[in-house]
Amino acid sequence: MAVIIKGGTVVTAEGEARADVAIEGEQIVQVGPDLDPNGAKVIDAAGCFVMPGGIDPHTHMELPFMGTVASEDYFTGTSAAMSGGTTTIIDFAIPGPGERLMDAYRATRGWAEKAAGDYSLHVAITRWDDGVREDMGTLTREYGVNSFKHFMAYKNAIMADDETLVNSFTRCGELGALATVHAENGELVFQLQKKVFEAGFHGPDGHPLSRPPEVEGEAANRAIRIAEVLGVPVYLVHNSCADTLEAIARARLEGQRVFAEVLAGHLLVDDSVYQNPDWRFAAHHVMSPPFRSKEHQEALWRGLAAGLLQTTATDHCCFKTAQKAMGKDDFRQIPNGTGGVEDRMTVLWTHGVNTGRLTRSEFVKVTSTNAAQIFNIYPKKGAITAGADADVVIWDPAATKTISAETHHQNIDFNIFEGMEVNGLARTTLSRGEVTWDDGELKAARGRGRYVNRPCFPPYWASQQVRNRGAAKTPVERKPFKG
């Protein structure tokens, strides 16, 4: 049955206007004022904003990690996401030791068959050999993968060394794929973890000490410089500090294609959480990179408002208290990860739009449209326009609630935003035309989610950047070396 959303104000990345939205099947077919219902089911959006469904470009559902498996699966995670207005996630296929990329991808696709909302997958590059090179080509050509993840941290597990980065970045350039990076110097982290532990910091308070901002800033700058030399675009995930922001700003001002993401948690939770005497509370905030001081938070807000950070995500990777307790006597063994896929949009509205840090159109950009454009699924996703998927959130700016683990839909017994009062909520969420969340009632259906193909960009990007690299920089006078 056709659906028409009437009486709301449509907000897109370009602007906002009073308009109705007509939906047939899974697509938006018309946007305009005073549309004739003509027998369609009418959803009243009076007093609300009608926006593209959110896209979270960084989640980890049921991830095998650090000796356990994340508690959130693809059904519970995508369902929780839709209760908060997010209709699409981009998750990860991460190969185990010696595992082929294709095998890891197929296994993850199998886990994701239960998803209630639409999803896509980044694929991680953890080593380099001819099989990896071949599988990257297959994934881009046949399976709609256009981004590959590189962990510069987690030594002796999934860390990609510089040789792997150079080879994989080069291959991304050949394929027109996007190289994405978790920027932390894995060797420094490894050494600092030993020193911090030996110094007597065994609890969660040792975690941020082993991963200071400089560790992240060095790795971010190194990844950006490698991408610059090779002439490939790069996307930095979960930037948490001013150190990375400075590297990003420098590169973008020089014309380099650098994209960057910030987590809602890093904008709103500060490093004082690790000093909490309640071990459970502190351990539930152990993630990498860790939460930073308020000075870094302010820098991140400025970077988001200035467009240096283009997307917001959650790095949603849930571990329950019993799982976190694996590191009760050693912070290095605490599974890294926090939740947030349900709360991302409302905390960003409350602390971004309601405070004047973001306009409503900027909110749409950083929660949906920019991710759709960077990962090449726009305007299928991230848009309110004829022909787009009918992923729509009806946002009630007057609605309020207090966030709590007792009432959230995420499969975790903790919430990093516990007790936060938020103003502005998803009243109704539609996923490809079907209502999946309505006025506090979750209507998500197991297995209804669909895999989203993401075509690669032209390899021309890489060749063009190689030709132009350094052209806009001021020439440096080279003086003869005198021995």
C-alpha positions as MATLAB code, in Angstrom:
seq = 'MAVIIKGGTVVTAEGEARADVAIEGEQIVQVGPDLDPNGAKVIDAAGCFVMPGGIDPHTHMELPFMGTVASEDYFTGTSAAMSGGTTTIIDFAIPGPGERLMDAYRATRGWAEKAAGDYSLHVAITRWDDGVREDMGTLTREYGVNSFKHFMAYKNAIMADDETLVNSFTRCGELGALATVHAENGELVFQLQKKVFEAGFHGPDGHPLSRPPEVEGEAANRAIRIAEVLGVPVYLVHNSCADTLEAIARARLEGQRVFAEVLAGHLLVDDSVYQNPDWRFAAHHVMSPPFRSKEHQEALWRGLAAGLLQTTATDHCCFKTAQKAMGKDDFRQIPNGTGGVEDRMTVLWTHGVNTGRLTRSEFVKVTSTNAAQIFNIYPKKGAITAGADADVVIWDPAATKTISAETHHQNIDFNIFEGMEVNGLARTTLSRGEVTWDDGELKAARGRGRYVNRPCFPPYWASQQVRNRGAAKTPVERKPFKG';
ca = [
       0.000    0.000    0.000;
       1.262    3.472   -0.850;
       2.218    5.743    2.036;
       2.288    9.521    2.251;
       3.952   11.475    5.049;
       2.062   14.734    5.425;
       2.425   17.970    7.333;
       6.123   17.817    8.206;
       9.170   19.876    7.293;
      11.551   17.955    5.055;
      15.183   18.483    6.066;
      17.987   17.426    3.740;
      21.683   18.198    3.448;
      20.772   21.041    1.080;
      18.117   22.749    3.160;
      14.594   22.427    4.483;
      11.063   23.119    3.300;
       7.482   22.303    4.192;
       6.675   19.258    2.005;
       4.932   15.904    1.895;
       6.699   12.659    0.978;
       4.960   10.006   -1.116;
       6.183    6.407   -0.982;
       5.280    3.453   -3.168;
       6.733    0.086   -2.322;
      10.313    0.616   -1.162;
      10.989    3.953   -2.827;
      10.168    7.607   -2.485;
       8.212    8.636   -5.584;
       7.385   12.288   -4.964;
       8.300   15.145   -2.644;
       6.284   18.346   -2.656;
       3.750   20.526   -0.852;
       0.148   19.413   -0.335;
       0.359   16.077   -2.164;
      -2.948   14.315   -2.807;
      -3.177   11.155   -0.627;
      -5.246    9.449   -3.335;
      -6.053    6.471   -1.116;
      -2.564    6.119    0.350;
      -1.979    5.473    4.045;
      -1.315    8.855    5.665;
       1.311    9.346    8.360;
       0.862   12.664   10.141;
       4.188   14.465   10.628;
       2.808   17.790   11.870;
       5.325   19.551   14.089;
       8.063   17.139   13.066;
      11.050   17.076   10.732;
      11.189   14.468    7.976;
      14.786   13.408    7.310;
      16.781   10.655    5.607;
      17.301    7.627    7.811;
      20.623    7.689    9.591;
      23.669    5.821    8.293;
      26.171    4.549   10.846;
      29.345    3.817    8.851;
      31.161    2.021   11.680;
      29.631   -0.847   13.670;
      30.754   -4.299   14.813;
      27.870   -6.731   15.262;
      28.650  -10.171   16.758;
      32.376   -9.560   16.215;
      34.784  -12.286   17.395;
      37.364  -10.246   19.305;
      39.802  -10.609   22.202;
      38.700  -14.114   23.081;
      34.960  -13.506   23.034;
      32.168  -12.401   20.678;
      30.362   -9.058   20.777;
      26.966   -9.482   22.435;
      25.028   -7.522   19.805;
      24.020   -9.552   16.754;
      22.814   -8.248   13.403;
      19.143   -8.525   14.325;
      19.282   -6.898   17.752;
      21.770   -4.286   16.567;
      19.914   -3.136   13.482;
      16.635   -3.175   15.413;
      18.100   -0.954   18.124;
      19.503    1.306   15.426;
      16.068    1.868   13.896;
      14.568    2.773   17.260;
      16.988    5.699   17.180;
      16.426    6.666   13.549;
      19.359    4.841   11.912;
      18.265    2.676    8.988;
      21.601    1.540    7.499;
      24.856    0.348    9.021;
      28.222   -0.435    7.476;
      29.816   -3.246    9.437;
      33.048   -5.226    8.993;
      34.289   -8.566    7.755;
      37.587   -9.187    9.567;
      39.631  -12.268    8.606;
      41.033  -14.509   11.292;
      44.702  -15.563   11.229;
      45.487  -16.926    7.764;
      41.832  -16.710    6.667;
      41.054  -15.670    3.096;
      39.206  -12.378    2.658;
      36.466  -14.108    0.696;
      35.911  -16.671    3.444;
      35.662  -13.953    6.096;
      33.280  -11.975    3.897;
      31.011  -14.972    3.238;
      30.931  -15.891    6.936;
      29.952  -12.338    7.909;
      27.270  -12.209    5.229;
      25.877  -15.391    6.766;
      25.717  -13.830   10.241;
      24.057  -10.750    8.773;
      21.173  -12.643    7.155;
      19.184  -12.028   10.340;
      19.524   -8.215   10.049;
      16.330   -6.191   10.371;
      17.819   -3.126    8.662;
      19.959   -2.592    5.595;
      23.679   -3.131    5.907;
      26.923   -3.187    3.974;
      30.437   -4.388    4.804;
      33.948   -2.997    4.903;
      36.578   -5.747    4.638;
      39.724   -5.648    6.777;
      43.227   -6.148    5.399;
      45.376   -7.697    8.131;
      48.263   -9.084    6.044;
      49.515   -9.019    2.460;
      49.911  -11.795   -0.092;
      48.739  -12.647   -3.604;
      45.503  -14.108   -2.257;
      44.624  -10.847   -0.528;
      45.307   -8.915   -3.733;
      43.102  -11.299   -5.725;
      40.268  -11.256   -3.201;
      40.219   -7.453   -3.102;
      39.572   -7.469   -6.833;
      36.816  -10.060   -6.521;
      35.117   -8.196   -3.681;
      35.056   -4.916   -5.580;
      33.952   -6.378   -8.914;
      31.396   -8.936   -7.781;
      30.270   -8.154   -4.224;
      29.820   -4.396   -3.962;
      32.697   -3.742   -1.535;
      34.390   -0.367   -2.094;
      36.273    0.111    1.196;
      39.003   -1.820    2.972;
      39.899   -1.371    6.646;
      43.439   -1.260    8.024;
      44.083   -1.613   11.769;
      47.347    0.095   12.644;
      46.879   -1.165   16.227;
      46.455   -4.593   17.909;
      49.977   -5.981   17.429;
      50.225   -9.792   17.098;
      46.559   -9.927   16.114;
      45.092   -7.868   13.262;
      47.631   -5.048   12.946;
      48.646   -4.042    9.418;
      52.307   -3.021    9.205;
      53.644   -0.363    6.824;
      54.386   -2.909    4.097;
      50.789   -4.094    4.212;
      49.519   -0.507    4.183;
      51.576    0.409    1.113;
      50.549   -2.681   -0.831;
      46.894   -2.484    0.138;
      46.620    1.284   -0.430;
      48.160    0.791   -3.874;
      45.631   -1.918   -4.670;
      42.794    0.331   -3.458;
      44.010    2.962   -5.920;
      43.970    0.450   -8.769;
      40.433   -0.629   -7.923;
      38.933    2.759   -7.086;
      38.272    1.613   -3.517;
      38.605    3.648   -0.343;
      41.335    2.811    2.179;
      40.015    3.209    5.709;
      42.283    3.299    8.741;
      42.171    2.750   12.502;
      45.042    5.084   13.367;
      47.001    4.116   16.468;
      50.711    3.232   16.506;
      50.466   -0.439   17.384;
      54.100   -0.828   18.440;
      53.899    2.166   20.785;
      50.665    0.841   22.294;
      52.249   -2.591   22.785;
      55.271   -1.144   24.568;
      53.275    1.360   26.620;
      50.840   -1.319   27.772;
      53.746   -3.280   29.250;
      55.218   -0.203   30.934;
      51.903    0.978   32.351;
      51.035   -2.472   33.687;
      54.484   -2.920   35.234;
      54.094    0.496   36.870;
      51.117   -0.869   38.796;
      48.186    0.336   36.697;
      46.227   -2.886   36.278;
      42.683   -1.496   36.152;
      40.810    0.437   33.457;
      42.696    3.612   34.404;
      45.743    2.077   32.707;
      43.985    1.912   29.338;
      44.148    5.627   28.385;
      47.699    5.863   29.732;
      48.771    3.243   27.202;
      47.114    5.055   24.300;
      47.830    8.813   24.639;
      46.742   11.222   21.886;
      50.249   11.302   20.381;
      49.989    7.577   19.594;
      46.905    8.280   17.514;
      48.230   11.460   15.964;
      51.438    9.797   14.748;
      49.573    6.941   13.099;
      47.020    9.262   11.506;
      49.739   11.431   10.016;
      51.637    8.349    8.778;
      48.560    6.888    7.096;
      47.757   10.235    5.491;
      51.318   10.654    4.228;
      51.400    7.129    2.783;
      48.115    7.840    1.001;
      49.517   11.151   -0.235;
      52.599    9.533   -1.760;
      50.523    6.822   -3.425;
      47.822    9.247   -4.556;
      44.860    7.416   -3.009;
      41.960    8.722   -0.910;
      41.910    7.695    2.749;
      39.196    7.622    5.431;
      40.195    7.806    9.102;
      37.766    6.198   11.532;
      36.971    7.281   15.110;
      39.213   10.343   15.357;
      39.356   11.174   19.053;
      41.862   13.973   19.545;
      43.231   17.293   18.335;
      46.406   15.541   17.166;
      44.583   13.680   14.409;
      42.476   16.715   13.576;
      45.632   18.740   12.910;
      46.941   16.099   10.494;
      43.580   15.983    8.713;
      43.344   19.770    8.442;
      46.831   20.048    7.002;
      46.191   17.390    4.388;
      42.810   18.735    3.319;
      44.169   22.259    3.021;
      46.801   20.871    0.669;
      44.062   19.345   -1.478;
      44.474   15.746   -0.396;
      41.397   13.523   -0.383;
      41.144   12.754    3.320;
      37.818   11.887    4.919;
      37.303   11.513    8.645;
      34.785   10.235   11.153;
      34.076   11.069   14.775;
      32.156    8.954   17.274;
      29.243   10.372   19.219;
      30.912    9.022   22.345;
      34.155   10.890   21.735;
      32.191   14.118   21.428;
      30.341   13.668   24.711;
      32.185   11.341   27.113;
      35.479   12.477   28.669;
      38.395   10.572   30.181;
      37.266   11.080   33.782;
      35.250    7.853   33.371;
      38.428    5.805   33.805;
      38.927    7.199   37.319;
      35.544    5.974   38.535;
      36.054    3.688   41.571;
      33.380    1.321   40.241;
      35.425   -1.140   38.158;
      32.368   -2.136   36.122;
      31.636    1.465   35.170;
      35.226    2.218   34.161;
      35.673   -1.055   32.257;
      32.569   -0.452   30.176;
      34.309    2.641   28.779;
      37.376    0.734   27.615;
      37.522    1.180   23.859;
      40.230    2.201   21.411;
      41.071    4.944   20.988;
      39.991    5.842   24.536;
      37.854    8.744   25.624;
      39.839   11.986   25.853;
      39.873   15.172   27.902;
      37.319   17.913   27.405;
      39.876   19.987   25.459;
      40.003   17.312   22.799;
      36.198   17.109   22.764;
      35.946   20.816   22.018;
      38.453   20.438   19.187;
      36.361   17.623   17.712;
      33.162   19.704   17.846;
      34.974   22.507   16.045;
      36.272   20.051   13.462;
      32.772   18.685   12.884;
      31.266   22.153   12.480;
      34.081   23.171   10.123;
      33.654   20.132    7.887;
      37.061   18.640    8.716;
      35.167   15.667   10.158;
      32.463   14.588    7.740;
      30.696   11.655    9.374;
      29.511   10.530   12.792;
      29.506    6.911   13.870;
      29.477    4.746   17.003;
      32.031    1.930   16.592;
      29.163   -0.006   18.189;
      30.850   -3.098   19.656;
      29.081   -4.384   22.747;
      30.472   -6.557   25.516;
      28.465   -7.311   28.638;
      29.844   -6.979   32.134;
      30.741  -10.679   32.351;
      32.772  -10.322   29.169;
      34.523   -7.164   30.348;
      35.464   -9.092   33.515;
      37.920  -11.124   31.433;
      40.288   -8.238   32.175;
      39.453   -7.821   35.863;
      43.123   -7.976   36.859;
      44.680   -6.726   33.623;
      43.286   -3.822   31.583;
      44.987   -5.284   28.488;
      42.519   -8.187   28.552;
      39.337   -6.094   28.782;
      37.484   -6.510   25.471;
      37.551   -3.132   23.728;
      34.172   -1.710   22.787;
      31.113    0.309   23.742;
      27.564    0.712   22.434;
      25.697    3.648   20.956;
      23.979    2.743   17.680;
      20.580    3.488   19.216;
      21.543    6.823   20.749;
      23.850    8.445   18.171;
      21.278   10.638   16.469;
      19.461   11.848   19.564;
      22.626   12.778   21.495;
      23.948   14.626   18.432;
      20.663   16.484   18.034;
      20.586   17.368   21.734;
      24.196   18.503   21.994;
      24.658   19.631   18.392;
      21.468   21.127   16.972;
      19.913   22.250   20.245;
      23.108   24.038   21.285;
      23.657   25.743   17.937;
      26.804   23.780   17.105;
      25.047   22.240   14.086;
      22.226   23.385   11.855;
      19.499   20.886   11.040;
      20.897   20.421    7.529;
      24.372   19.890    8.946;
      22.896   17.275   11.266;
      21.534   15.415    8.235;
      24.917   15.671    6.525;
      26.927   14.238    9.393;
      24.425   11.508   10.366;
      23.448   10.335    6.886;
      24.199   12.117    3.609;
      27.975   12.504    3.885;
      28.399    8.797    4.632;
      26.178    7.925    1.675;
      28.263   10.086   -0.630;
      31.676    9.012    0.676;
      30.781    5.322    0.397;
      28.973    5.759   -2.939;
      25.390    4.819   -2.058;
      23.919    8.295   -2.610;
      21.159    9.137   -3.525;
      19.864    5.602   -2.972;
      20.580    6.300    0.679;
      20.966    9.582    2.528;
      18.390   11.538    0.538;
      14.726   12.521    0.511;
      14.136   12.601   -3.215;
      12.198   10.702   -5.861;
      13.935    7.416   -6.609;
      15.693    7.119   -3.248;
      15.062    4.221   -0.913;
      12.248    5.119    1.458;
      14.536    5.186    4.491;
      12.899    7.986    6.425;
      12.877    9.175   10.016;
      10.126   11.428   11.344;
      11.907   13.432   14.017;
      10.008   14.971   16.899;
      12.066   17.903   18.247;
       9.821   18.234   21.315;
      10.114   14.619   22.479;
      12.297   13.915   25.497;
      13.640   10.935   27.398;
      16.388    9.917   29.797;
      18.782    7.370   28.299;
      19.128    4.196   30.346;
      20.356    0.643   29.911;
      17.118   -0.453   31.559;
      15.036    0.843   28.663;
      17.321    0.792   25.628;
      17.041   -1.865   22.916;
      20.764   -2.616   22.597;
      21.899   -6.052   23.774;
      24.236   -4.806   26.489;
      23.799   -4.229   30.218;
      25.375   -0.771   30.192;
      24.985    2.525   28.358;
      27.792    5.092   28.081;
      25.146    7.838   27.944;
      23.352    6.568   31.066;
      21.230    9.282   32.692;
      21.600   11.769   29.846;
      18.428   13.751   29.217;
      17.872   14.178   25.491;
      15.499   16.447   23.610;
      14.636   15.358   20.070;
      13.794   11.755   19.183;
      12.842    9.519   16.286;
       9.074    9.279   16.477;
       8.675    7.041   13.432;
      11.291    5.204   11.375;
      10.669    3.705    7.944;
      13.073    1.247    6.342;
      12.491    0.944    2.606;
       8.915    2.070    3.073;
       8.017   -0.144    6.022;
       7.430    1.285    9.494;
       9.969   -0.339   11.808;
       9.650    1.991   14.812;
       6.570    3.966   15.758;
       5.878    5.996   18.864;
       7.897    3.767   21.187;
       6.983    0.455   19.556;
       9.663   -1.556   17.763;
       8.308   -3.302   14.660;
      11.561   -4.591   13.173;
      11.379   -7.912   11.331;
      14.182  -10.451   11.552;
      15.857  -10.975    8.189;
      14.217   -8.046    6.396;
      17.489   -6.146    6.059;
      19.104   -6.092    2.661;
      22.772   -6.017    1.711;
      23.721   -2.734    0.040;
      26.165   -2.903   -2.870;
      28.656   -0.013   -2.951;
      30.255    0.442   -6.386;
      33.870    1.542   -6.570;
      34.934    4.960   -7.770;
      37.004    5.371  -10.941;
      40.696    4.467  -10.473;
      41.220    7.883  -12.150;
      41.151    9.334   -8.620;
      44.513    7.798   -7.871;
      46.233    8.651  -11.143;
      44.945   12.217  -11.027;
      46.254   12.731   -7.501;
      49.651   11.321   -8.398;
      49.912   13.812  -11.251;
      48.786   16.711   -9.087;
      50.480   15.721   -5.814;
      52.375   18.672   -4.436;
      51.419   21.002   -7.282;
      49.632   23.445   -4.983;
      52.351   23.506   -2.363;
      54.845   26.316   -2.080;
      58.159   25.099   -3.527;
      60.896   24.605   -0.959;
      64.328   25.954   -1.823;
      66.865   23.131   -1.756;
      70.336   24.249   -0.755;
      73.403   22.163   -1.653;
      74.497   19.815    1.083;
      77.798   20.771    2.633;
      79.495   17.886    4.349;
];
